[in-house]
Amino acid sequence: MCGIIGYIGFRDAKGVLIESLKKLDYRGYDSAGVGIVDKKLKVFKEVGEIANVEKQIPQIKGTLGVGHTRWATHGAVTKENAHPHLSCDKKIAVVHNGIIENFQKLRDELKKKGHKFISQTDTEVIAHLIDDVYKKGNLEDAVVSALKKIEGSYAIAVVCEDEPGKLVGARKESPLLIGVGDNENFLASDIPAFLKYTNRVIYLDEGEICVLTKNSIKVFDKKKKEIKKKEEMITWDVKDAEKSGFDHFMLKEIYDQPDTVHQALRGRISEIENSIEFPDRVEKLLNSNLSSIQIVACGTSFYAGLVGKYLIENLTNIPVFVELASEYRYFGTRNESSLVIVITQSGETADTLAALREAKNSGCRTLVVTNVIGSTATRIADGYLLQQSGPEIGVAATKTFTSQIITLCLIALKISLLKNKLGSDELYNYIFHLKDLPRKIQQVLDRSDEIEKIAKYLKDAQSVFFIGRGINYPLSLEGALKLKEISYVHAEGFAAGELKHGPFALLTKHTPVVAIVTKDSTYYKMLANIGEVKARGPKVIAIAEDKDTEIESHADFVLRFPSDSPVLPCLSITVILQLLAYHVAKERGCPIDKPRNLAKSVTVE
Amino acid sequence: MKSVILAAGEGKRLRPFTETMPKVMLPVANKPVLEYVFDAVKKSGIDEIIVVVGYKKEVIMDYFKDYEDIKITYVNQTKQLGTAHALLQAKKHIKDSFVVLAGDNIIDQTSISKLIKTPSDYAILIKEHPYPSKYGVVFVENNGIKRIVEKPKEDVGKYISTGIYKLPRSVFNDIEECTSQGVHSLSSVIQSLLDKKKNISTVLAKSWMDIVYPWDLIYVNEAMIQSTSASAGGVIEKGVTMKGAVTVGKDTKIYSGSYIVGPVVIGEGCEIGPNACIFPSTTIGNNAVIHPFSEIRSSVIMDDVHIASNSFISHSVVGRGNTIGNNFSTIARKSTIEIEDEFKKLNMPIGAMIGEDCVIESHVVTEPGVIIGRKCKINSLKRIIKNVPSESKVM
């Protein structure tokens, strides 16, 4: 999605803006631009890489500016459509993330008044709306009155040549935060943009407007009443968001997992006390009378939710329904005695936020599982749990998926405890093995060379099937999603028992099948399914535990995960699937961290 | 000035601990040996490090991905032929004089600074040693090397080579000359320089330590832990006694009644106690759990280890991910240890050395100096009297 950045301070704005835009490029973009006030407002923009813009900028002195990476929604990918957009007199520059729903009407009205439009974007109307009411020395009032006319979502940053000491920002339904520095301040869509310079952050709330100077920050509500805001410290290290030494962010993030699993468990479970600790608000939510649980999410988080369904139902007997956020928002049932668990890594996913608001308005209790403290989702929901996995830069979710599963597992255990369904010996067994998980994942990482060999085999496949039963079914979906999103190999995940109800028609001897086989009640059924597949000619790659010797006579290749992990073997399996997708993509020479057409956090619906 | 750090070796004599990580990554007071070398090099005024990696190189690159304030370049030695061959891999990154160090020897920064400041083109750090015959013995005359003898049969001389040199770029020609004749060790190259009448000045190192055998982990840990200072993170319950320099990492919880006498280093996310006792020269890694009434002294406990109640662990090394049942007991005393078909007599007490990811059930006793491999399973009530190879079961 689009990324915006604004800077006011003492440093060279050019350097800061370019550097920050590069930090936001994980959001996905097709063009970029900056506007810098160096006595006059000067704008540089280009299609493609940020470096293309950087090349155009001459030595320039200004210390105030805005920048933008664009992911096209209104209007094609062209230089004209790239941000910043300007007023008629080219004195006001606006960068924008979001969608203006009534832009056509506003555009027609402004045209009648004589405003000339250069681009096809919705954003350009904001620049002209501000221009329309602008009186020198009062940029923020012009912004306030312009925003009153706008329907839709926005996060904007605005500068004006006549007010070189001022940077104005505003947000509604799109993320925007202030980075608080000494003698300098920042506006950005996301933290990594300015983390190099400061770790002090102010989160803007819905409908708020801010005015930044070099050494002051003022935040107002829609009626221009000043609001006191609290500063928060970000504990992420800037190094966390850099790939240092690894070929790709995705690989670094896969290797981060022993540590992020530790982080997800830290402070939550105690082996000595044999207990699971949650914040009081969350514990109260889980301890209420729950007739059912609905898990609402998109993409990989949705698959984490499906895994969560198996975990929670298994441990608590409470029925769990998993819904796609974009569907839940408009369809399905609402039940006040049900708990809605919303999963969103960024806490800003537009579809998920809309569903969360919908759930709350219908009187459901809401709990958010997210990675970002202070994000919109954490402020809407009744309670939140942080997955504590640190920033994820690779577009393909890896460590955040495993952390979400851990968090859901803890939720399942906690509910089960609160409902007196779990004995203390059982709980101890769970806690003990949860603590062991990072070692198990490490053991998978230590043997990645076997996975590389299989990847070489898979790289020429036209299509790959992933199959599993029970909790391994959502893992099959996730394995297929990872493969298709970064390697562009067509892949589908199926419940193993469903193959014969249709998908078999697509199976030829050129369709390798990855089968996830665990030693549980479905083991022999899975062996039978592998037999059915083999009868049609494809090669079968089984993912099975170390001690399983029987599998070798059924599958063509076997990838191993450590035995003795009765709790969540699915995490070890997930890591194998991630490495498999990564190495196939690498063999095929794909742009792993920035797959085509995809963006990291999807802030439009 | 740049420095080349040799970190490609496997460290066979340090098995089982080197089965999943290279020798340079073994932890001393919760920091890999290589990090001590990096720290010293950084502080001595070196501005770029070239690390020659090979065996399990990912472990090194993964750990140092966040290492700050100095440029690190990795070069790969695909076959571990010898130290001179390893150094040769760094050739294209070196333009001037440089310093070469072994990544598995702990060295202090002042010694490196002294070496850098020596006016001579060729210089070596040497160290006095009571048993020089294990090392390259250096014979010194007028502050220069006269002769270097690798592992002499008898204890002759008194100085040993630390393997740390300052060398000019031209040395790569000498190395190539030697390697083309099949000679791959750096001390042979140095001897060939002496044969060519090159003057190599000697500089005395202040502190230098080598890790060769598993028990060296205990002794080097003991030496390095003396210089740690107290710092407490985490939660320390009322009723915990802490004396001396005790370092406690964040998110660690120490329960009431525990008694800890420093120098002790405890990592992050651990749970200790209630009523656990930890005595001097002990290091405990991250996410370890020490249950009530267990006693640990002069030992190295690595990450993710569970030690159940009423255990006694002394002068021992416990690898990552071990699960140890209740009433586990190490017998520690002076002993002769069998390793690589040799017998080594130790003058200090020694307990057990246990590789990664073992499961040891309750009431197991180990005799002094036994080495238990990686991923072993030991049933309850066993007495371990000799070494147990990796991935075996003691029933």
Interface residues (C-beta under 8 A of the other chain):
Chain A: D237 K239 D240 S244 G245 F246 K252 Y255 H262 R266 G267 S270 E271 I272 F432 K435 D436 P438 R439 Q443 D446 D564
Chain B: T20 E58 M61 D62 F64 K65 D66 E68 I72 Y74 D251 K253 Y255 G269 E271 G273 P274 N286 N287 V289 H291 P292 D304 H306 R320 G321 T323 D357 V359
